[in-house]
């Protein structure tokens, strides 16, 4: 829900196109580097569920913080920190999926991607409704996304 409005939120807070690109690049780079680090660490410790749950918690917390941003510099910090959660959880989560379906890994990852992409599509539609139809501002939409993120942690 955050990605469709993040560039507009950054520009509303005074960021330029260069700043939007900087934030996007930093988020992706940080997440990618940390996937390797935390994937290795989770293999060494064998505590994959701890990494996965911690990653989702970190992401949820910094989504809340992102909704409090007053400047594009806040967005830079909080959006980057939120991606630490993705770096923390991704490789261990993928290892859990692979271990859970050793003879059907392709199916397991296919189901995972289907659900992930479906959530992204539904989230984008929800953002459209909240922003264009109901007139929610960027911070409120990000707060709604943070609440969804937090609620999804509970079974």
FENCOR-V312971 format. One record per residue. PHI is phi in radians with two decimals (NA if undefined). BURIAL is + if it has 9 or more other C-alpha atoms within 8 Angstrom, else -. Layout:
<<PHI:BURIAL> <PHI:BURIAL>>
This chain:
<<NA:+> <-1.45:-> <-1.00:-> <-1.10:-> <-1.90:+> <-1.00:-> <-1.05:+> <-1.19:-> <-1.10:+> <-1.08:+> <-1.20:+> <-1.13:-> <-1.63:+> <1.72:-> <-1.33:+> <-1.70:-> <-1.04:-> <-1.10:-> <-1.14:+> <-1.02:+> <-1.13:-> <-1.06:-> <-1.12:+> <-1.08:-> <-1.15:-> <-1.14:+> <-1.03:+> <-1.15:+> <-1.11:-> <-1.05:+> <-1.07:+> <-1.12:+> <-1.11:+> <-1.23:+> <-1.04:+> <-1.16:+> <-1.08:-> <-1.30:+> <-1.10:+> <-1.07:-> <-1.10:-> <-1.19:+> <-1.13:+> <-1.17:-> <-1.53:-> <1.30:-> <-1.80:-> <-1.10:+> <-1.09:-> <-1.12:-> <-1.14:+> <-1.11:+> <-1.13:+> <-1.09:+> <-1.09:+> <-1.17:+> <-1.15:+> <-1.02:+> <-1.06:+> <-1.10:+> <-1.07:+> <-1.35:+> <-1.16:+> <-1.05:+> <-1.08:+> <-1.04:+> <-1.18:+> <-1.66:-> <-1.03:+> <-1.94:-> <-2.40:+> <-1.16:+> <-1.16:-> <-1.10:+> <-1.06:+> <-0.96:+> <-1.18:-> <-1.23:+> <-1.17:+> <-1.18:+> <-1.14:+> <-1.09:+> <-1.26:+> <-1.03:+> <-1.04:+> <-1.14:+> <-1.10:+> <-1.22:+> <-1.70:+> <-1.10:+> <-1.10:+> <-1.09:+> <-1.12:+> <-1.11:+> <-1.15:+> <-1.10:+> <-1.06:+> <-1.09:+> <-1.22:-> <-1.27:-> <-2.33:+> <-1.05:-> <-1.66:-> <-2.37:-> <-1.03:+> <-1.03:-> <-1.14:-> <-1.04:+> <-1.24:+> <-1.09:-> <-1.11:-> <-1.02:-> <-1.14:-> <-1.02:-> <-1.18:-> <-1.10:-> <-1.17:-> <-1.06:-> <-1.10:-> <-1.14:+> <-1.18:-> <-1.09:-> <-1.07:+> <-1.14:+> <-1.12:-> <-1.09:+> <-1.06:+> <-1.00:+> <-1.13:+> <-1.12:+> <-1.40:+> <-1.43:-> <-1.54:-> <-1.80:-> <1.27:-> <-1.15:+> <-1.48:-> <-1.03:+> <-1.10:+> <-1.17:+> <-1.11:+> <-1.13:+> <-1.11:+> <-1.04:-> <-1.08:+> <-1.14:+> <-1.12:+> <-1.01:-> <-1.06:+> <-1.20:+> <-1.09:-> <-1.18:-> <-1.30:+> <-1.72:-> <-1.22:->>
